[in-house]
Amino acid sequence: MQVVVNISLKEGVLDPQGRAIEHSLRGLGFQEVSEVRVGKQITLDIDESDPARLRQRVARMCETLLSNTVIEDYVIDIVEQE
Amino acid sequence: MQVVVNISLKEGVLDPQGRAIEHSLRGLGFQEVSEVRVGKQITLDIDESDPARLRQRVARMCETLLSNTVIEDYVIDIVEQE
């Protein structure tokens, strides 16, 4: 099964990368931009057919390696196979 | 309006970061993992109410700054306001 994990900075955590992008976009004439936040999107193929167990394992992966749970939140989406 | 832009490497482009994560996850005992791909998710607040113009402007931002269109694809999602 394919899983998409979106990892984003927690509310209130400073996002210097987002600030830099916002500043650059405004400098390029995109004045209508504000509040830029940058996160990671990780796509994984997992050899597990049970959705509940799959979600549990991916949560473990997030807690163990993929995200820094002190400053980041993660959202797990299981991609329905056609 | 809030917009989410997902930027990912094009099919066939080597993803060393994804490979490193896959290798680490397997080393941590998550043998069921394969095909790890890492992308960026950028969230922006845009002062533009017309969805068509909004999409056009964000596409320009992607082409100009946010993505490297030689090796990356981007997908623009407009977040419906409650």
Backbone of each chain as nested JSON, in Angstrom:
{
  "chains": [
    {"id": "A", "residues": [
      {"number": 1, "name": "MET", "atoms": {"N": [0.842, -1.19, 0.0], "CA": [0.0, 0.0, 0.0], "C": [0.883, 1.249, 0.0]}},
      {"number": 2, "name": "GLN", "atoms": {"N": [0.354, 2.289, -0.628], "CA": [1.135, 3.529, -0.643], "C": [0.611, 4.473, 0.44]}},
      {"number": 3, "name": "VAL", "atoms": {"N": [1.528, 5.1, 1.156], "CA": [1.181, 6.006, 2.256], "C": [1.859, 7.356, 2.0]}},
      {"number": 4, "name": "VAL", "atoms": {"N": [1.116, 8.429, 2.292], "CA": [1.696, 9.773, 2.2], "C": [1.716, 10.371, 3.607]}},
      {"number": 5, "name": "VAL", "atoms": {"N": [2.884, 10.802, 4.045], "CA": [3.017, 11.429, 5.366], "C": [3.351, 12.905, 5.159]}},
      {"number": 6, "name": "ASN", "atoms": {"N": [2.513, 13.776, 5.688], "CA": [2.797, 15.204, 5.637], "C": [3.287, 15.664, 7.007]}},
      {"number": 7, "name": "ILE", "atoms": {"N": [4.476, 16.239, 7.011], "CA": [5.101, 16.678, 8.26], "C": [5.211, 18.193, 8.222]}},
      {"number": 8, "name": "SER", "atoms": {"N": [4.662, 18.859, 9.24], "CA": [4.678, 20.326, 9.242], "C": [5.076, 20.827, 10.631]}},
      {"number": 9, "name": "LEU", "atoms": {"N": [5.6, 22.033, 10.641], "CA": [5.997, 22.626, 11.918], "C": [4.741, 22.911, 12.755]}},
      {"number": 10, "name": "LYS", "atoms": {"N": [4.845, 22.734, 14.052], "CA": [3.703, 23.017, 14.936], "C": [3.393, 24.508, 14.917]}},
      {"number": 11, "name": "GLU", "atoms": {"N": [2.132, 24.816, 15.164], "CA": [1.677, 26.208, 15.286], "C": [2.616, 26.93, 16.271]}},
      {"number": 12, "name": "GLY", "atoms": {"N": [3.033, 28.155, 15.929], "CA": [3.847, 28.929, 16.882], "C": [5.337, 28.686, 16.751]}},
      {"number": 13, "name": "VAL", "atoms": {"N": [5.742, 27.642, 16.05], "CA": [7.181, 27.393, 15.856], "C": [7.652, 28.26, 14.689]}},
      {"number": 14, "name": "LEU", "atoms": {"N": [8.709, 29.008, 14.887], "CA": [9.24, 29.901, 13.852], "C": [9.659, 29.096, 12.627]}},
      {"number": 15, "name": "ASP", "atoms": {"N": [9.34, 29.621, 11.443], "CA": [9.658, 28.91, 10.191], "C": [10.563, 29.81, 9.338]}},
      {"number": 16, "name": "PRO", "atoms": {"N": [11.879, 29.784, 9.612], "CA": [12.791, 30.675, 8.87], "C": [12.767, 30.434, 7.366]}},
      {"number": 17, "name": "GLN", "atoms": {"N": [12.593, 29.154, 6.971], "CA": [12.55, 28.836, 5.544], "C": [11.311, 29.478, 4.906]}},
      {"number": 18, "name": "GLY", "atoms": {"N": [10.191, 29.371, 5.605], "CA": [8.962, 29.986, 5.118], "C": [9.105, 31.496, 5.01]}},
      {"number": 19, "name": "ARG", "atoms": {"N": [9.724, 32.081, 6.022], "CA": [9.958, 33.551, 6.019], "C": [10.81, 33.95, 4.817]}},
      {"number": 20, "name": "ALA", "atoms": {"N": [11.861, 33.171, 4.561], "CA": [12.766, 33.505, 3.454], "C": [12.032, 33.423, 2.119]}},
      {"number": 21, "name": "ILE", "atoms": {"N": [11.2, 32.394, 1.962], "CA": [10.438, 32.244, 0.714], "C": [9.461, 33.405, 0.571]}},
      {"number": 22, "name": "GLU", "atoms": {"N": [8.787, 33.755, 1.672], "CA": [7.82, 34.864, 1.634], "C": [8.529, 36.15, 1.196]}},
      {"number": 23, "name": "HIS", "atoms": {"N": [9.674, 36.385, 1.785], "CA": [10.459, 37.592, 1.475], "C": [10.859, 37.611, -0.01]}},
      {"number": 24, "name": "SER", "atoms": {"N": [11.311, 36.45, -0.506], "CA": [11.739, 36.362, -1.915], "C": [10.559, 36.565, -2.854]}},
      {"number": 25, "name": "LEU", "atoms": {"N": [9.425, 35.933, -2.536], "CA": [8.247, 36.073, -3.402], "C": [7.808, 37.534, -3.479]}},
      {"number": 26, "name": "ARG", "atoms": {"N": [7.797, 38.205, -2.346], "CA": [7.416, 39.627, -2.346], "C": [8.418, 40.434, -3.171]}},
      {"number": 27, "name": "GLY", "atoms": {"N": [9.674, 40.081, -3.041], "CA": [10.692, 40.771, -3.827], "C": [10.518, 40.556, -5.316]}},
      {"number": 28, "name": "LEU", "atoms": {"N": [9.886, 39.447, -5.68], "CA": [9.649, 39.152, -7.107], "C": [8.323, 39.74, -7.587]}},
      {"number": 29, "name": "GLY", "atoms": {"N": [7.651, 40.48, -6.673], "CA": [6.432, 41.16, -7.098], "C": [5.142, 40.474, -6.684]}},
      {"number": 30, "name": "PHE", "atoms": {"N": [5.233, 39.384, -5.938], "CA": [4.02, 38.682, -5.488], "C": [3.613, 39.234, -4.12]}},
      {"number": 31, "name": "GLN", "atoms": {"N": [3.113, 40.472, -4.133], "CA": [2.793, 41.168, -2.873], "C": [1.631, 40.523, -2.121]}},
      {"number": 32, "name": "GLU", "atoms": {"N": [0.846, 39.718, -2.819], "CA": [-0.364, 39.171, -2.2], "C": [-0.081, 37.978, -1.273]}},
      {"number": 33, "name": "VAL", "atoms": {"N": [1.204, 37.624, -1.158], "CA": [1.582, 36.438, -0.366], "C": [1.836, 36.803, 1.09]}},
      {"number": 34, "name": "SER", "atoms": {"N": [1.359, 35.927, 1.992], "CA": [1.723, 36.062, 3.411], "C": [1.671, 34.668, 4.044]}},
      {"number": 35, "name": "GLU", "atoms": {"N": [2.189, 34.562, 5.259], "CA": [2.117, 33.315, 6.037], "C": [2.597, 32.078, 5.268]}},
      {"number": 36, "name": "VAL", "atoms": {"N": [3.823, 32.07, 4.78], "CA": [4.363, 30.908, 4.073], "C": [4.92, 29.906, 5.093]}},
      {"number": 37, "name": "ARG", "atoms": {"N": [4.482, 28.661, 4.987], "CA": [4.986, 27.604, 5.886], "C": [5.491, 26.455, 5.027]}},
      {"number": 38, "name": "VAL", "atoms": {"N": [6.635, 25.909, 5.361], "CA": [7.233, 24.834, 4.558], "C": [7.234, 23.536, 5.372]}},
      {"number": 39, "name": "GLY", "atoms": {"N": [6.785, 22.439, 4.726], "CA": [6.8, 21.14, 5.397], "C": [7.347, 20.083, 4.456]}},
      {"number": 40, "name": "LYS", "atoms": {"N": [7.399, 18.857, 4.949], "CA": [7.875, 17.73, 4.129], "C": [6.706, 16.816, 3.781]}},
      {"number": 41, "name": "GLN", "atoms": {"N": [6.793, 16.229, 2.577], "CA": [5.807, 15.213, 2.2], "C": [6.593, 13.956, 1.833]}},
      {"number": 42, "name": "ILE", "atoms": {"N": [6.379, 12.887, 2.587], "CA": [7.124, 11.65, 2.352], "C": [6.149, 10.576, 1.875]}},
      {"number": 43, "name": "THR", "atoms": {"N": [6.467, 9.994, 0.723], "CA": [5.633, 8.931, 0.161], "C": [6.366, 7.599, 0.345]}},
      {"number": 44, "name": "LEU", "atoms": {"N": [5.654, 6.599, 0.861], "CA": [6.286, 5.293, 1.106], "C": [5.398, 4.178, 0.549]}},
      {"number": 45, "name": "ASP", "atoms": {"N": [6.013, 3.137, 0.027], "CA": [5.294, 1.895, -0.305], "C": [5.521, 0.953, 0.878]}},
      {"number": 46, "name": "ILE", "atoms": {"N": [4.422, 0.434, 1.433], "CA": [4.527, -0.428, 2.615], "C": [3.868, -1.772, 2.307]}},
      {"number": 47, "name": "ASP", "atoms": {"N": [4.579, -2.834, 2.577], "CA": [4.059, -4.182, 2.336], "C": [3.213, -4.607, 3.535]}},
      {"number": 48, "name": "GLU", "atoms": {"N": [2.001, -4.026, 3.631], "CA": [1.091, -4.338, 4.742], "C": [-0.324, -4.065, 4.251]}},
      {"number": 49, "name": "SER", "atoms": {"N": [-1.208, -5.071, 4.335], "CA": [-2.546, -4.891, 3.749], "C": [-3.583, -4.434, 4.771]}},
      {"number": 50, "name": "ASP", "atoms": {"N": [-3.294, -4.624, 6.057], "CA": [-4.272, -4.23, 7.074], "C": [-4.121, -2.736, 7.397]}},
      {"number": 51, "name": "PRO", "atoms": {"N": [-5.113, -1.9, 7.052], "CA": [-4.979, -0.449, 7.226], "C": [-4.664, -0.02, 8.675]}},
      {"number": 52, "name": "ALA", "atoms": {"N": [-5.274, -0.7, 9.647], "CA": [-5.047, -0.298, 11.05], "C": [-3.598, -0.543, 11.452]}},
      {"number": 53, "name": "ARG", "atoms": {"N": [-3.103, -1.731, 11.084], "CA": [-1.712, -2.068, 11.427], "C": [-0.752, -1.165, 10.65]}},
      {"number": 54, "name": "LEU", "atoms": {"N": [-1.122, -0.888, 9.395], "CA": [-0.308, -0.012, 8.545], "C": [-0.174, 1.361, 9.203]}},
      {"number": 55, "name": "ARG", "atoms": {"N": [-1.304, 1.917, 9.66], "CA": [-1.294, 3.261, 10.266], "C": [-0.444, 3.263, 11.539]}},
      {"number": 56, "name": "GLN", "atoms": {"N": [-0.538, 2.154, 12.29], "CA": [0.224, 2.039, 13.541], "C": [1.735, 1.998, 13.25]}},
      {"number": 57, "name": "ARG", "atoms": {"N": [2.104, 1.207, 12.254], "CA": [3.533, 1.085, 11.902], "C": [4.083, 2.42, 11.39]}},
      {"number": 58, "name": "VAL", "atoms": {"N": [3.304, 3.111, 10.565], "CA": [3.792, 4.379, 10.0], "C": [3.897, 5.424, 11.108]}},
      {"number": 59, "name": "ALA", "atoms": {"N": [2.964, 5.386, 12.064], "CA": [3.061, 6.313, 13.198], "C": [4.366, 6.057, 13.962]}},
      {"number": 60, "name": "ARG", "atoms": {"N": [4.701, 4.776, 14.11], "CA": [5.974, 4.415, 14.799], "C": [7.154, 4.978, 14.009]}},
      {"number": 61, "name": "MET", "atoms": {"N": [7.096, 4.861, 12.666], "CA": [8.173, 5.383, 11.812], "C": [8.298, 6.894, 12.003]}},
      {"number": 62, "name": "CYS", "atoms": {"N": [7.167, 7.577, 12.105], "CA": [7.18, 9.039, 12.282], "C": [7.791, 9.395, 13.632]}},
      {"number": 63, "name": "GLU", "atoms": {"N": [7.363, 8.665, 14.666], "CA": [7.846, 8.964, 16.012], "C": [9.341, 8.631, 16.15]}},
      {"number": 64, "name": "THR", "atoms": {"N": [9.765, 7.602, 15.394], "CA": [11.145, 7.117, 15.529], "C": [12.127, 7.914, 14.67]}},
      {"number": 65, "name": "LEU", "atoms": {"N": [11.709, 8.228, 13.425], "CA": [12.708, 8.781, 12.482], "C": [12.205, 9.971, 11.666]}},
      {"number": 66, "name": "LEU", "atoms": {"N": [10.987, 9.836, 11.112], "CA": [10.576, 10.775, 10.065], "C": [10.311, 12.182, 10.58]}},
      {"number": 67, "name": "SER", "atoms": {"N": [9.815, 12.324, 11.811], "CA": [9.511, 13.689, 12.263], "C": [10.13, 13.943, 13.64]}},
      {"number": 68, "name": "ASN", "atoms": {"N": [10.37, 15.232, 13.892], "CA": [10.839, 15.655, 15.222], "C": [9.587, 16.082, 15.994]}},
      {"number": 69, "name": "THR", "atoms": {"N": [9.091, 15.174, 16.812], "CA": [7.768, 15.38, 17.426], "C": [7.755, 16.541, 18.428]}},
      {"number": 70, "name": "VAL", "atoms": {"N": [8.931, 17.076, 18.758], "CA": [8.952, 18.236, 19.67], "C": [8.429, 19.469, 18.935]}},
      {"number": 71, "name": "ILE", "atoms": {"N": [8.797, 19.626, 17.677], "CA": [8.42, 20.842, 16.928], "C": [7.577, 20.551, 15.688]}},
      {"number": 72, "name": "GLU", "atoms": {"N": [7.35, 19.29, 15.38], "CA": [6.609, 18.963, 14.158], "C": [5.384, 18.101, 14.447]}},
      {"number": 73, "name": "ASP", "atoms": {"N": [4.35, 18.298, 13.626], "CA": [3.18, 17.426, 13.613], "C": [3.262, 16.57, 12.354]}},
      {"number": 74, "name": "TYR", "atoms": {"N": [2.606, 15.401, 12.36], "CA": [2.554, 14.589, 11.14], "C": [1.128, 14.104, 10.897]}},
      {"number": 75, "name": "VAL", "atoms": {"N": [0.791, 13.996, 9.611], "CA": [-0.523, 13.488, 9.205], "C": [-0.276, 12.33, 8.236]}},
      {"number": 76, "name": "ILE", "atoms": {"N": [-0.935, 11.202, 8.503], "CA": [-0.739, 9.99, 7.693], "C": [-1.957, 9.792, 6.791]}},
      {"number": 77, "name": "ASP", "atoms": {"N": [-1.733, 9.71, 5.475], "CA": [-2.82, 9.426, 4.53], "C": [-2.509, 8.134, 3.784]}},
      {"number": 78, "name": "ILE", "atoms": {"N": [-3.469, 7.175, 3.827], "CA": [-3.289, 5.935, 3.071], "C": [-3.91, 6.144, 1.703]}},
      {"number": 79, "name": "VAL", "atoms": {"N": [-3.115, 5.928, 0.655], "CA": [-3.576, 6.159, -0.708], "C": [-4.346, 4.931, -1.169]}},
      {"number": 80, "name": "GLU", "atoms": {"N": [-5.65, 5.129, -1.55], "CA": [-6.465, 3.998, -2.01], "C": [-5.912, 3.515, -3.338]}},
      {"number": 81, "name": "GLN", "atoms": {"N": [-5.677, 2.196, -3.442], "CA": [-5.179, 1.643, -4.704], "C": [-6.34, 1.524, -5.687]}},
      {"number": 82, "name": "GLU", "atoms": {"N": [-6.122, 1.965, -6.96], "CA": [-7.202, 1.813, -7.974], "C": [-7.424, 0.339, -8.296]}}
    ]},
    {"id": "B", "residues": [
      {"number": 1, "name": "MET", "atoms": {"N": [-7.068, 33.654, 0.745], "CA": [-7.261, 32.217, 0.556], "C": [-5.981, 31.465, 0.881]}},
      {"number": 2, "name": "GLN", "atoms": {"N": [-6.179, 30.24, 1.426], "CA": [-4.997, 29.439, 1.714], "C": [-4.756, 28.426, 0.585]}},
      {"number": 3, "name": "VAL", "atoms": {"N": [-3.502, 28.285, 0.199], "CA": [-3.12, 27.386, -0.896], "C": [-2.043, 26.43, -0.392]}},
      {"number": 4, "name": "VAL", "atoms": {"N": [-2.156, 25.166, -0.794], "CA": [-1.122, 24.179, -0.465], "C": [-0.471, 23.73, -1.775]}},
      {"number": 5, "name": "VAL", "atoms": {"N": [0.841, 23.846, -1.846], "CA": [1.583, 23.421, -3.037], "C": [2.438, 22.209, -2.656]}},
      {"number": 6, "name": "ASN", "atoms": {"N": [2.219, 21.104, -3.338], "CA": [3.049, 19.921, -3.121], "C": [4.044, 19.794, -4.273]}},
      {"number": 7, "name": "ILE", "atoms": {"N": [5.311, 19.762, -3.91], "CA": [6.388, 19.704, -4.915], "C": [7.103, 18.37, -4.755]}},
      {"number": 8, "name": "SER", "atoms": {"N": [7.179, 17.607, -5.834], "CA": [7.821, 16.284, -5.748], "C": [8.747, 16.075, -6.943]}},
      {"number": 9, "name": "LEU", "atoms": {"N": [9.712, 15.199, -6.735], "CA": [10.651, 14.901, -7.807], "C": [9.915, 14.18, -8.934]}},
      {"number": 10, "name": "LYS", "atoms": {"N": [10.286, 14.46, -10.171], "CA": [9.667, 13.787, -11.312], "C": [10.01, 12.304, -11.284]}},
      {"number": 11, "name": "GLU", "atoms": {"N": [9.113, 11.508, -11.877], "CA": [9.341, 10.066, -12.038], "C": [10.733, 9.862, -12.67]}},
      {"number": 12, "name": "GLY", "atoms": {"N": [11.498, 8.92, -12.137], "CA": [12.78, 8.602, -12.773], "C": [13.943, 9.434, -12.26]}},
      {"number": 13, "name": "VAL", "atoms": {"N": [13.651, 10.506, -11.526], "CA": [14.742, 11.308, -10.959], "C": [15.188, 10.65, -9.659]}},
      {"number": 14, "name": "LEU", "atoms": {"N": [16.481, 10.417, -9.513], "CA": [17.019, 9.767, -8.32], "C": [16.706, 10.607, -7.085]}},
      {"number": 15, "name": "ASP", "atoms": {"N": [16.312, 9.907, -5.989], "CA": [15.946, 10.606, -4.752], "C": [16.871, 10.122, -3.627]}},
      {"number": 16, "name": "PRO", "atoms": {"N": [18.069, 10.703, -3.522], "CA": [19.024, 10.231, -2.519], "C": [18.488, 10.343, -1.086]}},
      {"number": 17, "name": "GLN", "atoms": {"N": [17.706, 11.408, -0.849], "CA": [17.139, 11.591, 0.496], "C": [16.152, 10.459, 0.813]}},
      {"number": 18, "name": "GLY", "atoms": {"N": [15.322, 10.134, -0.18], "CA": [14.383, 9.032, 0.005], "C": [15.109, 7.724, 0.237]}},
      {"number": 19, "name": "ARG", "atoms": {"N": [16.175, 7.523, -0.53], "CA": [16.982, 6.275, -0.382], "C": [17.561, 6.198, 1.043]}},
      {"number": 20, "name": "ALA", "atoms": {"N": [18.073, 7.313, 1.527], "CA": [18.699, 7.318, 2.859], "C": [17.646, 7.005, 3.927]}},
      {"number": 21, "name": "ILE", "atoms": {"N": [16.447, 7.588, 3.785], "CA": [15.38, 7.331, 4.764], "C": [14.975, 5.861, 4.708]}},
      {"number": 22, "name": "GLU", "atoms": {"N": [14.847, 5.337, 3.475], "CA": [14.46, 3.926, 3.326], "C": [15.485, 3.021, 4.019]}},
      {"number": 23, "name": "HIS", "atoms": {"N": [16.748, 3.328, 3.776], "CA": [17.837, 2.526, 4.37], "C": [17.775, 2.603, 5.9]}},
      {"number": 24, "name": "SER", "atoms": {"N": [17.543, 3.792, 6.433], "CA": [17.488, 3.96, 7.9], "C": [16.281, 3.238, 8.49]}},
      {"number": 25, "name": "LEU", "atoms": {"N": [15.13, 3.366, 7.811], "CA": [13.927, 2.698, 8.331], "C": [14.136, 1.183, 8.382]}},
      {"number": 26, "name": "ARG", "atoms": {"N": [14.732, 0.649, 7.326], "CA": [14.986, -0.804, 7.301], "C": [15.957, -1.179, 8.422]}},
      {"number": 27, "name": "GLY", "atoms": {"N": [16.929, -0.335, 8.632], "CA": [17.889, -0.591, 9.707], "C": [17.235, -0.561, 11.08]}},
      {"number": 28, "name": "LEU", "atoms": {"N": [16.116, 0.173, 11.17], "CA": [15.391, 0.253, 12.448], "C": [14.36, -0.866, 12.589]}},
      {"number": 29, "name": "GLY", "atoms": {"N": [14.347, -1.769, 11.562], "CA": [13.446, -2.918, 11.682], "C": [12.157, -2.8, 10.886]}},
      {"number": 30, "name": "PHE", "atoms": {"N": [12.004, -1.722, 10.115], "CA": [10.78, -1.562, 9.301], "C": [11.032, -2.147, 7.908]}},
      {"number": 31, "name": "GLN", "atoms": {"N": [11.115, -3.491, 7.881], "CA": [11.478, -4.174, 6.623], "C": [10.417, -4.012, 5.549]}},
      {"number": 32, "name": "GLU", "atoms": {"N": [9.207, -3.665, 5.926], "CA": [8.094, -3.631, 4.976], "C": [8.104, -2.376, 4.098]}},
      {"number": 33, "name": "VAL", "atoms": {"N": [9.106, -1.504, 4.316], "CA": [9.152, -0.217, 3.594], "C": [9.93, -0.351, 2.286]}},
      {"number": 34, "name": "SER", "atoms": {"N": [9.405, 0.291, 1.233], "CA": [10.17, 0.414, -0.02], "C": [9.731, 1.692, -0.721]}},
      {"number": 35, "name": "GLU", "atoms": {"N": [10.452, 2.085, -1.746], "CA": [10.089, 3.238, -2.596], "C": [9.782, 4.506, -1.801]}},
      {"number": 36, "name": "VAL", "atoms": {"N": [10.707, 4.997, -1.007], "CA": [10.491, 6.228, -0.23], "C": [10.853, 7.431, -1.103]}},
      {"number": 37, "name": "ARG", "atoms": {"N": [9.923, 8.369, -1.205], "CA": [10.169, 9.591, -1.988], "C": [9.88, 10.8, -1.094]}},
      {"number": 38, "name": "VAL", "atoms": {"N": [10.759, 11.786, -1.129], "CA": [10.591, 12.966, -0.262], "C": [10.279, 14.187, -1.119]}},
      {"number": 39, "name": "GLY", "atoms": {"N": [9.26, 14.953, -0.685], "CA": [8.916, 16.185, -1.403], "C": [8.684, 17.309, -0.417]}},
      {"number": 40, "name": "LYS", "atoms": {"N": [8.347, 18.495, -0.97], "CA": [8.079, 19.659, -0.121], "C": [6.594, 19.982, -0.163]}},
      {"number": 41, "name": "GLN", "atoms": {"N": [6.09, 20.473, 0.977], "CA": [4.708, 20.952, 0.999], "C": [4.757, 22.398, 1.501]}},
      {"number": 42, "name": "ILE", "atoms": {"N": [4.343, 23.331, 0.653], "CA": [4.409, 24.751, 1.004], "C": [2.989, 25.284, 1.13]}},
      {"number": 43, "name": "THR", "atoms": {"N": [2.695, 25.885, 2.274], "CA": [1.377, 26.46, 2.521], "C": [1.518, 27.982, 2.47]}},
      {"number": 44, "name": "LEU", "atoms": {"N": [0.624, 28.615, 1.72], "CA": [0.69, 30.075, 1.576], "C": [-0.685, 30.688, 1.796]}},
      {"number": 45, "name": "ASP", "atoms": {"N": [-0.736, 31.877, 2.405], "CA": [-1.962, 32.681, 2.436], "C": [-1.833, 33.693, 1.314]}},
      {"number": 46, "name": "ILE", "atoms": {"N": [-2.86, 33.751, 0.439], "CA": [-2.789, 34.64, -0.718], "C": [-4.005, 35.568, -0.701]}},
      {"number": 47, "name": "ASP", "atoms": {"N": [-3.748, 36.848, -0.828], "CA": [-4.83, 37.84, -0.826], "C": [-5.399, 37.949, -2.233]}},
      {"number": 48, "name": "GLU", "atoms": {"N": [-6.186, 36.923, -2.613], "CA": [-6.788, 36.89, -3.963], "C": [-8.034, 36.018, -3.865]}},
      {"number": 49, "name": "SER", "atoms": {"N": [-9.207, 36.58, -4.27], "CA": [-10.454, 35.825, -4.061], "C": [-10.874, 35.031, -5.295]}},
      {"number": 50, "name": "ASP", "atoms": {"N": [-10.355, 35.41, -6.463], "CA": [-10.736, 34.705, -7.695], "C": [-9.892, 33.434, -7.861]}},
      {"number": 51, "name": "PRO", "atoms": {"N": [-10.514, 32.238, -7.751], "CA": [-9.747, 30.988, -7.795], "C": [-8.897, 30.821, -9.067]}},
      {"number": 52, "name": "ALA", "atoms": {"N": [-9.419, 31.244, -10.195], "CA": [-8.675, 31.058, -11.459], "C": [-7.41, 31.911, -11.45]}},
      {"number": 53, "name": "ARG", "atoms": {"N": [-7.585, 33.17, -11.04], "CA": [-6.411, 34.064, -11.007], "C": [-5.432, 33.598, -9.94]}},
      {"number": 54, "name": "LEU", "atoms": {"N": [-5.991, 33.131, -8.824], "CA": [-5.154, 32.622, -7.73], "C": [-4.281, 31.467, -8.235]}},
      {"number": 55, "name": "ARG", "atoms": {"N": [-4.892, 30.541, -8.944], "CA": [-4.16, 29.354, -9.437], "C": [-3.065, 29.781, -10.424]}},
      {"number": 56, "name": "GLN", "atoms": {"N": [-3.41, 30.793, -11.249], "CA": [-2.445, 31.291, -12.246], "C": [-1.236, 31.926, -11.548]}},
      {"number": 57, "name": "ARG", "atoms": {"N": [-1.529, 32.748, -10.54], "CA": [-0.438, 33.427, -9.814], "C": [0.445, 32.416, -9.084]}},
      {"number": 58, "name": "VAL", "atoms": {"N": [-0.159, 31.426, -8.438], "CA": [0.631, 30.428, -7.699], "C": [1.468, 29.599, -8.664]}},
      {"number": 59, "name": "ALA", "atoms": {"N": [0.907, 29.308, -9.84], "CA": [1.694, 28.566, -10.847], "C": [2.926, 29.392, -11.233]}},
      {"number": 60, "name": "ARG", "atoms": {"N": [2.725, 30.702, -11.374], "CA": [3.869, 31.587, -11.689], "C": [4.907, 31.524, -10.571]}},
      {"number": 61, "name": "MET", "atoms": {"N": [4.436, 31.53, -9.314], "CA": [5.357, 31.448, -8.179], "C": [6.143, 30.144, -8.229]}},
      {"number": 62, "name": "CYS", "atoms": {"N": [5.464, 29.062, -8.587], "CA": [6.139, 27.758, -8.66], "C": [7.197, 27.772, -9.766]}},
      {"number": 63, "name": "GLU", "atoms": {"N": [6.8, 28.312, -10.914], "CA": [7.714, 28.324, -12.055], "C": [8.908, 29.254, -11.792]}},
      {"number": 64, "name": "THR", "atoms": {"N": [8.644, 30.324, -11.018], "CA": [9.681, 31.338, -10.79], "C": [10.616, 30.978, -9.644]}},
      {"number": 65, "name": "LEU", "atoms": {"N": [10.036, 30.454, -8.555], "CA": [10.866, 30.294, -7.347], "C": [10.696, 28.947, -6.635]}},
      {"number": 66, "name": "LEU", "atoms": {"N": [9.442, 28.539, -6.442], "CA": [9.182, 27.455, -5.487], "C": [9.678, 26.09, -5.969]}},
      {"number": 67, "name": "SER", "atoms": {"N": [9.653, 25.847, -7.281], "CA": [10.091, 24.511, -7.719], "C": [11.114, 24.613, -8.841]}},
      {"number": 68, "name": "ASN", "atoms": {"N": [11.924, 23.568, -8.952], "CA": [12.881, 23.463, -10.069], "C": [12.19, 22.605, -11.126]}},
      {"number": 69, "name": "THR", "atoms": {"N": [11.585, 23.255, -12.103], "CA": [10.695, 22.555, -13.034], "C": [11.432, 21.563, -13.936]}},
      {"number": 70, "name": "VAL", "atoms": {"N": [12.78, 21.587, -13.903], "CA": [13.531, 20.598, -14.692], "C": [13.383, 19.215, -14.044]}},
      {"number": 71, "name": "ILE", "atoms": {"N": [13.425, 19.159, -12.729], "CA": [13.394, 17.856, -12.045], "C": [12.203, 17.687, -11.109]}},
      {"number": 72, "name": "GLU", "atoms": {"N": [11.397, 18.73, -10.955], "CA": [10.286, 18.639, -10.013], "C": [8.94, 18.926, -10.671]}},
      {"number": 73, "name": "ASP", "atoms": {"N": [7.898, 18.267, -10.158], "CA": [6.513, 18.563, -10.517], "C": [5.874, 19.295, -9.342]}},
      {"number": 74, "name": "TYR", "atoms": {"N": [4.831, 20.096, -9.617], "CA": [4.103, 20.732, -8.511], "C": [2.601, 20.562, -8.713]}},
      {"number": 75, "name": "VAL", "atoms": {"N": [1.898, 20.453, -7.568], "CA": [0.439, 20.334, -7.577], "C": [-0.093, 21.423, -6.653]}},
      {"number": 76, "name": "ILE", "atoms": {"N": [-1.066, 22.187, -7.149], "CA": [-1.621, 23.321, -6.399], "C": [-3.01, 22.945, -5.893]}},
      {"number": 77, "name": "ASP", "atoms": {"N": [-3.209, 23.033, -4.574], "CA": [-4.533, 22.777, -3.989], "C": [-5.009, 24.023, -3.27]}},
      {"number": 78, "name": "ILE", "atoms": {"N": [-6.208, 24.493, -3.628], "CA": [-6.782, 25.645, -2.932], "C": [-7.616, 25.119, -1.772]}},
      {"number": 79, "name": "VAL", "atoms": {"N": [-7.304, 25.599, -0.57], "CA": [-7.988, 25.11, 0.625], "C": [-9.303, 25.866, 0.775]}},
      {"number": 80, "name": "GLU", "atoms": {"N": [-10.463, 25.086, 0.799], "CA": [-11.773, 25.744, 0.93], "C": [-11.864, 26.35, 2.315]}},
      {"number": 81, "name": "GLN", "atoms": {"N": [-12.26, 27.642, 2.395], "CA": [-12.405, 28.303, 3.707], "C": [-13.721, 27.849, 4.315]}},
      {"number": 82, "name": "GLU", "atoms": {"N": [-13.713, 27.496, 5.674], "CA": [-15.003, 27.129, 6.321], "C": [-15.913, 28.35, 6.459]}}
    ]}
  ]
}
